[in-house]
């Protein structure tokens, strides 16, 4: 995986809005979870861009993202709840790309992807 080029605007948003006043990795993870939950406009459509062992989604599948998963967040993985095959389940946000979403949702997901890449 290549490291993302530094984006000053995104870095400032992360430092001043998402992980501000956090002192541990757990607090930072919860800061990310709150930011994503507050910023993304649910529901939205997304496409699976990468297959992962902990998810049944296949590359190219389209799903409806309906919210944040109750799974405890970590700094390496956030889960969202999707509707899939007549049920709901949690999948890693990093494997999804929004296809019909608000600009706020696009930005929040891009911020998370940037964090993971850095």
Buried (B, 14 or more C-beta within 10 A) or exposed (E): EEEEEEBEEBBEBBEEEBBEEBEEEEEBBBBBBEBBBEBBBBBBEBBBEEEEEEBEBEEEBEBBBBBBBEBEBBBEBBBBBBEBEEEEBBBBBBBBBBEEBBEEBBBBBBBBBBBBEE
